[in-house]
Amino acid sequence: MEKILNLYSQLSKSYDLLYGGEQKKKYELLLRLKKPYGIVVDLGCGTGMFLEYIANLCTFVVGLDICREMIEMAKCRRGSNVDLVLGDMSLPPFRTTVFDFVYSISVLGDVIDHRVVPRIFSILKPNGVLVLTVLKTESTDLMIRSLVAELSRLGFERITLVNSPNTRDVIIMSRTMSDVKTL
């Protein structure tokens, strides 16, 4: 974990320049697929680029990142309905059933810690929407199968996979069941 934090600390000032073009393609595709509304969280918000895209569509937006330097960069993008939180998505510091949409864009790596998915599920409202993107690698198919199985087990429905040739990520969209959720 410390190695990753050091990398993103060093990248924080140049991240948008290095990866901004690729990220913007993903954001535009995500918004064409489904526009967010209500209360939204971006887990792993980085420099806050996506927050700019969605702030005017939502009632309230929260950006969470584990890297202090990334949060500092995101502050310049913070609108009046955007809050930033320094924290770890594996232990999200939020009440249960609070968010209408949960995004995690290019954060999950080759190996999914299956403890993370139930915690993400717990912060979504009933009928809430989960949007994950996963970088395409040699192990992507196996990881996505595992992730889809975990989402199904938890009660997510209408799981949709989007593998666009225009991005380096696979998009996973799903919705929690509208019934009362339990873990």
PASEBA-1860 file (N, C-alpha, C; in nm, 3 decimals):
! residues 183
1> MEKILNLY> 0.082/-0.119/0.000/0.000/0.000/0.000/0.087/0.126/0.000 ~ 0.194/0.123/0.078/0.282/0.239/0.086/0.345/0.271/-0.049 ~ 0.378/0.166/-0.124/0.438/0.183/-0.256/0.341/0.256/-0.351 ~ 0.215/0.217/-0.345/0.112/0.280/-0.429/0.092/0.426/-0.388 ~ 0.085/0.450/-0.257/0.070/0.588/-0.209/0.185/0.676/-0.254 ~ 0.307/0.625/-0.247/0.423/0.702/-0.292/0.415/0.732/-0.441 ~ 0.375/0.634/-0.520/0.362/0.654/-0.664/0.260/0.765/-0.695 ~ 0.142/0.757/-0.634/0.039/0.858/-0.662/0.073/0.993/-0.602
9> SQLSKSYD> 0.146/0.996/-0.494/0.194/1.123/-0.439/0.285/1.191/-0.540 ~ 0.374/1.114/-0.599/0.467/1.168/-0.698/0.394/1.209/-0.827 ~ 0.292/1.132/-0.864/0.218/1.159/-0.989/0.115/1.271/-0.976 ~ 0.080/1.311/-0.856/-0.034/1.400/-0.835/-0.029/1.527/-0.918 ~ 0.087/1.590/-0.929/0.096/1.716/-1.003/0.095/1.697/-1.154 ~ 0.133/1.579/-1.202/0.138/1.556/-1.347/0.032/1.456/-1.395 ~ -0.051/1.406/-1.305/-0.147/1.302/-1.340/-0.239/1.344/-1.454 ~ -0.297/1.463/-1.445/-0.390/1.508/-1.549/-0.323/1.518/-1.685
17> LLYGGEQK> -0.200/1.565/-1.686/-0.126/1.577/-1.811/-0.096/1.439/-1.869 ~ -0.056/1.346/-1.784/-0.020/1.212/-1.831/-0.141/1.128/-1.871 ~ -0.249/1.135/-1.793/-0.363/1.043/-1.812/-0.495/1.112/-1.843 ~ -0.496/1.243/-1.846/-0.621/1.317/-1.865/-0.697/1.280/-1.990 ~ -0.629/1.265/-2.102/-0.697/1.231/-2.228/-0.769/1.098/-2.220 ~ -0.702/0.997/-2.168/-0.764/0.865/-2.153/-0.881/0.870/-2.055 ~ -0.862/0.939/-1.944/-0.969/0.948/-1.844/-1.092/1.019/-1.903 ~ -1.072/1.126/-1.977/-1.184/1.200/-2.036/-1.266/1.111/-2.129
25> KKYELLLR> -1.200/1.024/-2.206/-1.274/0.930/-2.292/-1.366/0.842/-2.208 ~ -1.314/0.793/-2.096/-1.395/0.708/-2.007/-1.512/0.786/-1.950 ~ -1.487/0.908/-1.903/-1.592/0.988/-1.842/-1.705/1.014/-1.942 ~ -1.667/1.050/-2.064/-1.769/1.079/-2.166/-1.850/0.954/-2.199 ~ -1.784/0.839/-2.207/-1.856/0.714/-2.232/-1.948/0.680/-2.114 ~ -1.898/0.694/-1.993/-1.980/0.666/-1.875/-2.107/0.753/-1.874 ~ -2.092/0.879/-1.907/-2.207/0.969/-1.904/-2.304/0.944/-2.020 ~ -2.253/0.892/-2.130/-2.344/0.852/-2.240/-2.425/0.728/-2.200
33> LKKPYGIV> -2.363/0.639/-2.122/-2.432/0.517/-2.081/-2.540/0.544/-1.978 ~ -2.510/0.627/-1.879/-2.608/0.659/-1.774/-2.561/0.782/-1.698 ~ -2.645/0.882/-1.694/-2.613/1.004/-1.621/-2.646/0.986/-1.472 ~ -2.554/1.026/-1.385/-2.580/1.013/-1.241/-2.676/1.122/-1.193 ~ -2.733/1.098/-1.079/-2.824/1.194/-1.015/-2.818/1.171/-0.865 ~ -2.874/1.261/-0.791/-2.883/1.244/-0.646/-2.750/1.262/-0.577 ~ -2.722/1.174/-0.483/-2.600/1.178/-0.403/-2.503/1.073/-0.458 ~ -2.383/1.118/-0.494/-2.288/1.034/-0.568/-2.153/1.037/-0.498
41> VDLGCGTG> -2.083/0.923/-0.501/-1.946/0.918/-0.452/-1.856/0.862/-0.562 ~ -1.738/0.920/-0.573/-1.633/0.871/-0.662/-1.523/0.817/-0.573 ~ -1.515/0.683/-0.565/-1.414/0.616/-0.483/-1.283/0.611/-0.560 ~ -1.182/0.676/-0.509/-1.055/0.686/-0.581/-1.061/0.804/-0.677 ~ -1.106/0.918/-0.629/-1.133/1.034/-0.715/-1.007/1.098/-0.772 ~ -0.891/1.064/-0.718/-0.767/1.121/-0.772/-0.769/1.273/-0.769 ~ -0.737/1.334/-0.882/-0.728/1.480/-0.892/-0.864/1.546/-0.910 ~ -0.970/1.467/-0.912/-1.105/1.523/-0.917/-1.158/1.554/-1.055
49> MFLEYIAN> -1.095/1.505/-1.160/-1.144/1.534/-1.296/-1.289/1.492/-1.315 ~ -1.324/1.372/-1.269/-1.461/1.323/-1.290/-1.561/1.405/-1.210 ~ -1.519/1.459/-1.097/-1.608/1.541/-1.015/-1.658/1.662/-1.094 ~ -1.570/1.719/-1.176/-1.609/1.832/-1.262/-1.718/1.791/-1.361 ~ -1.707/1.670/-1.413/-1.803/1.623/-1.511/-1.942/1.602/-1.453 ~ -1.948/1.559/-1.328/-2.078/1.518/-1.272/-2.140/1.615/-1.173 ~ -2.064/1.712/-1.125/-2.113/1.800/-1.018/-2.245/1.868/-1.054 ~ -2.258/1.915/-1.178/-2.381/1.988/-1.214/-2.498/1.894/-1.243
57> LCTFVVGL> -2.475/1.763/-1.244/-2.582/1.666/-1.268/-2.642/1.612/-1.138 ~ -2.574/1.636/-1.027/-2.606/1.569/-0.902/-2.641/1.669/-0.792 ~ -2.716/1.619/-0.695/-2.748/1.700/-0.578/-2.624/1.726/-0.494 ~ -2.546/1.620/-0.471/-2.425/1.629/-0.390/-2.328/1.522/-0.436 ~ -2.199/1.557/-0.438/-2.095/1.465/-0.484/-1.984/1.460/-0.379 ~ -1.937/1.338/-0.353/-1.824/1.318/-0.262/-1.712/1.250/-0.340 ~ -1.593/1.304/-0.327/-1.474/1.241/-0.383/-1.391/1.185/-0.270 ~ -1.359/1.056/-0.277/-1.279/0.990/-0.174/-1.149/0.942/-0.238
65> DICREMIE> -1.038/0.969/-0.173/-0.910/0.917/-0.221/-0.820/0.893/-0.101 ~ -0.731/0.797/-0.116/-0.641/0.760/-0.008/-0.514/0.845/-0.008 ~ -0.490/0.917/-0.117/-0.367/0.994/-0.133/-0.392/1.142/-0.104 ~ -0.328/1.193/-0.002/-0.346/1.333/0.040/-0.312/1.430/-0.073 ~ -0.206/1.402/-0.149/-0.165/1.492/-0.257/-0.269/1.496/-0.369 ~ -0.333/1.383/-0.396/-0.440/1.381/-0.497/-0.559/1.463/-0.448 ~ -0.595/1.449/-0.323/-0.705/1.529/-0.266/-0.673/1.678/-0.275 ~ -0.548/1.714/-0.248/-0.507/1.855/-0.259/-0.525/1.906/-0.402
73> MAKCRRGS> -0.491/1.825/-0.501/-0.510/1.864/-0.641/-0.659/1.876/-0.674 ~ -0.740/1.789/-0.615/-0.884/1.789/-0.643/-0.953/1.912/-0.584 ~ -0.894/1.974/-0.485/-0.957/2.090/-0.420/-0.986/2.202/-0.519 ~ -0.901/2.217/-0.620/-0.922/2.325/-0.717/-1.043/2.297/-0.806 ~ -1.093/2.175/-0.807/-1.209/2.138/-0.888/-1.337/2.129/-0.806 ~ -1.328/2.154/-0.680/-1.441/2.135/-0.590/-1.543/2.246/-0.612 ~ -1.666/2.208/-0.642/-1.775/2.303/-0.653/-1.849/2.313/-0.521 ~ -1.953/2.391/-0.519/-2.027/2.412/-0.394/-2.100/2.287/-0.347
81> NVDLVLGD> -2.126/2.193/-0.437/-2.195/2.070/-0.398/-2.101/1.949/-0.397 ~ -1.971/1.975/-0.382/-1.871/1.868/-0.383/-1.792/1.873/-0.253 ~ -1.777/1.756/-0.192/-1.694/1.744/-0.072/-1.586/1.641/-0.101 ~ -1.470/1.659/-0.041/-1.358/1.567/-0.059/-1.324/1.503/0.074 ~ -1.294/1.373/0.068/-1.265/1.296/0.189/-1.137/1.217/0.167 ~ -1.044/1.229/0.260/-0.924/1.147/0.259/-0.959/1.016/0.329 ~ -0.952/0.906/0.256/-0.988/0.778/0.315/-0.964/0.664/0.218 ~ -0.988/0.545/0.267/-0.962/0.420/0.195/-1.095/0.357/0.153
89> MSLPPFRT> -1.108/0.325/0.025/-1.233/0.266/-0.023/-1.258/0.127/0.035 ~ -1.154/0.062/0.086/-1.177/-0.069/0.147/-1.243/-0.057/0.284 ~ -1.239/0.064/0.340/-1.309/0.094/0.465/-1.379/0.229/0.448 ~ -1.478/0.236/0.362/-1.539/0.367/0.332/-1.599/0.431/0.457 ~ -1.564/0.557/0.481/-1.608/0.625/0.604/-1.747/0.689/0.589 ~ -1.842/0.611/0.541/-1.976/0.663/0.515/-2.080/0.575/0.583 ~ -2.195/0.636/0.614/-2.308/0.558/0.663/-2.354/0.462/0.555 ~ -2.432/0.364/0.595/-2.487/0.270/0.497/-2.604/0.336/0.423
97> TVFDFVYS> -2.629/0.286/0.305/-2.740/0.324/0.217/-2.755/0.475/0.200 ~ -2.646/0.542/0.165/-2.651/0.688/0.150/-2.639/0.734/0.005 ~ -2.575/0.656/-0.083/-2.546/0.702/-0.218/-2.639/0.642/-0.324 ~ -2.679/0.726/-0.419/-2.757/0.681/-0.535/-2.666/0.618/-0.640 ~ -2.544/0.670/-0.652/-2.445/0.618/-0.746/-2.312/0.606/-0.674 ~ -2.241/0.496/-0.701/-2.103/0.480/-0.655/-2.019/0.453/-0.779 ~ -1.919/0.536/-0.800/-1.822/0.518/-0.909/-1.688/0.480/-0.851 ~ -1.617/0.395/-0.923/-1.478/0.365/-0.895/-1.411/0.344/-1.030
105> ISVLGDVI> -1.340/0.445/-1.075/-1.288/0.447/-1.212/-1.138/0.418/-1.211 ~ -1.103/0.306/-1.271/-0.963/0.264/-1.286/-0.890/0.250/-1.153 ~ -0.962/0.211/-1.049/-0.901/0.196/-0.917/-0.873/0.049/-0.888 ~ -0.970/-0.036/-0.918/-0.953/-0.179/-0.889/-0.848/-0.238/-0.983 ~ -0.754/-0.310/-0.925/-0.644/-0.366/-1.003/-0.672/-0.508/-1.048 ~ -0.565/-0.579/-1.079/-0.576/-0.716/-1.129/-0.640/-0.810/-1.027 ~ -0.623/-0.781/-0.901/-0.677/-0.867/-0.797/-0.780/-0.788/-0.718 ~ -0.899/-0.843/-0.706/-1.005/-0.778/-0.631/-1.003/-0.831/-0.488
113> DHRVVPRI> -0.996/-0.742/-0.395/-1.012/-0.778/-0.254/-1.163/-0.790/-0.233 ~ -1.213/-0.909/-0.218/-1.358/-0.931/-0.210/-1.420/-0.872/-0.084 ~ -1.340/-0.823/0.008/-1.396/-0.751/0.123/-1.442/-0.612/0.081 ~ -1.386/-0.559/-0.028/-1.420/-0.424/-0.074/-1.562/-0.420/-0.130 ~ -1.600/-0.520/-0.207/-1.729/-0.518/-0.278/-1.847/-0.511/-0.180 ~ -1.852/-0.591/-0.074/-1.964/-0.577/0.020/-1.967/-0.439/0.087 ~ -1.851/-0.382/0.110/-1.847/-0.249/0.172/-1.901/-0.143/0.076 ~ -1.868/-0.158/-0.052/-1.924/-0.067/-0.153/-2.075/-0.086/-0.159
121> FSILKPNG> -2.118/-0.211/-0.160/-2.262/-0.243/-0.162/-2.334/-0.177/-0.045 ~ -2.270/-0.176/0.071/-2.337/-0.126/0.191/-2.365/0.024/0.186 ~ -2.288/0.100/0.108/-2.309/0.245/0.105/-2.409/0.289/-0.003 ~ -2.451/0.194/-0.087/-2.550/0.223/-0.191/-2.691/0.214/-0.136 ~ -2.776/0.306/-0.180/-2.918/0.298/-0.147/-2.980/0.180/-0.222 ~ -3.095/0.129/-0.177/-3.168/0.032/-0.258/-3.195/0.094/-0.396 ~ -3.176/0.015/-0.499/-3.190/0.059/-0.637/-3.077/0.153/-0.679 ~ -2.968/0.156/-0.600/-2.852/0.239/-0.633/-2.772/0.177/-0.746
129> VLVLTVLK> -2.693/0.260/-0.811/-2.616/0.218/-0.929/-2.466/0.216/-0.895 ~ -2.402/0.106/-0.929/-2.258/0.090/-0.914/-2.194/0.094/-1.051 ~ -2.090/0.176/-1.066/-2.017/0.184/-1.192/-1.869/0.167/-1.160 ~ -1.811/0.059/-1.210/-1.669/0.031/-1.192/-1.603/0.028/-1.329 ~ -1.479/0.073/-1.336/-1.403/0.045/-1.457/-1.275/-0.026/-1.413 ~ -1.235/-0.121/-1.497/-1.120/-0.204/-1.467/-1.028/-0.201/-1.588 ~ -0.902/-0.169/-1.566/-0.803/-0.163/-1.672/-0.790/-0.300/-1.739 ~ -0.790/-0.301/-1.872/-0.776/-0.425/-1.948/-0.632/-0.476/-1.936
137> TESTDLMI> -0.620/-0.600/-1.885/-0.490/-0.666/-1.874/-0.509/-0.812/-1.914 ~ -0.403/-0.890/-1.903/-0.413/-1.032/-1.935/-0.509/-1.105/-1.842 ~ -0.523/-1.058/-1.720/-0.608/-1.127/-1.622/-0.747/-1.064/-1.608 ~ -0.782/-0.971/-1.697/-0.909/-0.900/-1.685/-1.029/-0.994/-1.688 ~ -1.032/-1.088/-1.782/-1.149/-1.176/-1.794/-1.176/-1.254/-1.667 ~ -1.072/-1.312/-1.611/-1.087/-1.390/-1.488/-1.133/-1.300/-1.373 ~ -1.072/-1.183/-1.363/-1.108/-1.090/-1.257/-1.252/-1.042/-1.272 ~ -1.296/-1.014/-1.393/-1.433/-0.967/-1.415/-1.533/-1.078/-1.383
145> RSLVAELS> -1.503/-1.201/-1.422/-1.593/-1.313/-1.388/-1.609/-1.324/-1.236 ~ -1.498/-1.311/-1.165/-1.501/-1.318/-1.020/-1.582/-1.202/-0.962 ~ -1.561/-1.084/-1.015/-1.631/-0.965/-0.967/-1.781/-0.974/-0.995 ~ -1.818/-1.020/-1.113/-1.960/-1.034/-1.148/-2.027/-1.137/-1.057 ~ -1.957/-1.247/-1.028/-2.012/-1.348/-0.936/-2.035/-1.288/-0.798 ~ -1.941/-1.207/-0.751/-1.954/-1.143/-0.620/-2.070/-1.043/-0.620 ~ -2.083/-0.965/-0.726/-2.193/-0.870/-0.737/-2.328/-0.942/-0.736 ~ -2.338/-1.050/-0.810/-2.462/-1.129/-0.813/-2.494/-1.186/-0.676
153> RLGFERIT> -2.393/-1.239/-0.608/-2.413/-1.296/-0.475/-2.467/-1.192/-0.377 ~ -2.421/-1.069/-0.391/-2.463/-0.962/-0.299/-2.602/-0.907/-0.330 ~ -2.654/-0.938/-0.447/-2.786/-0.888/-0.480/-2.789/-0.779/-0.586 ~ -2.678/-0.757/-0.653/-2.680/-0.664/-0.766/-2.753/-0.732/-0.881 ~ -2.822/-0.654/-0.959/-2.893/-0.707/-1.074/-2.863/-0.622/-1.196 ~ -2.904/-0.670/-1.310/-2.881/-0.600/-1.437/-2.734/-0.561/-1.452 ~ -2.648/-0.658/-1.436/-2.504/-0.633/-1.448/-2.471/-0.622/-1.597 ~ -2.412/-0.509/-1.634/-2.380/-0.482/-1.774/-2.230/-0.461/-1.788
161> LVNSPNTR> -2.171/-0.527/-1.886/-2.029/-0.509/-1.916/-2.017/-0.432/-2.048 ~ -1.931/-0.332/-2.050/-1.907/-0.255/-2.171/-1.757/-0.258/-2.197 ~ -1.720/-0.315/-2.311/-1.580/-0.324/-2.350/-1.562/-0.243/-2.477 ~ -1.542/-0.114/-2.462/-1.529/-0.024/-2.575/-1.386/-0.025/-2.629 ~ -1.371/-0.026/-2.761/-1.235/-0.017/-2.817/-1.173/0.121/-2.797 ~ -1.254/0.218/-2.755/-1.205/0.355/-2.739/-1.143/0.384/-2.603 ~ -1.152/0.287/-2.510/-1.091/0.307/-2.379/-1.006/0.186/-2.342 ~ -0.921/0.205/-2.244/-0.834/0.097/-2.197/-0.897/0.022/-2.081
169> DVIIMSRT> -1.024/0.050/-2.050/-1.093/-0.013/-1.938/-1.217/-0.088/-1.985 ~ -1.258/-0.185/-1.904/-1.388/-0.248/-1.918/-1.477/-0.182/-1.813 ~ -1.599/-0.148/-1.853/-1.693/-0.083/-1.762/-1.791/-0.188/-1.711 ~ -1.814/-0.186/-1.581/-1.912/-0.276/-1.519/-2.016/-0.186/-1.453 ~ -2.141/-0.199/-1.496/-2.250/-0.121/-1.437/-2.351/-0.218/-1.379 ~ -2.405/-0.184/-1.263/-2.504/-0.269/-1.200/-2.592/-0.186/-1.109 ~ -2.699/-0.247/-1.067/-2.795/-0.180/-0.981/-2.828/-0.274/-0.865 ~ -2.841/-0.216/-0.746/-2.884/-0.297/-0.634/-3.033/-0.323/-0.648
177> MSDVKTL> -3.079/-0.428/-0.590/-3.222/-0.457/-0.594/-3.297/-0.350/-0.516 ~ -3.420/-0.325/-0.555/-3.497/-0.220/-0.492/-3.551/-0.263/-0.356 ~ -3.545/-0.392/-0.324/-3.589/-0.439/-0.193/-3.498/-0.382/-0.085 ~ -3.539/-0.396/0.037/-3.454/-0.356/0.148/-3.329/-0.441/0.146 ~ -3.212/-0.375/0.155/-3.085/-0.446/0.147/-3.043/-0.496/0.285 ~ -2.981/-0.612/0.285/-2.920/-0.663/0.408/-2.786/-0.726/0.371 ~ -2.696/-0.721/0.464/-2.565/-0.787/0.445/-2.551/-0.898/0.545
END
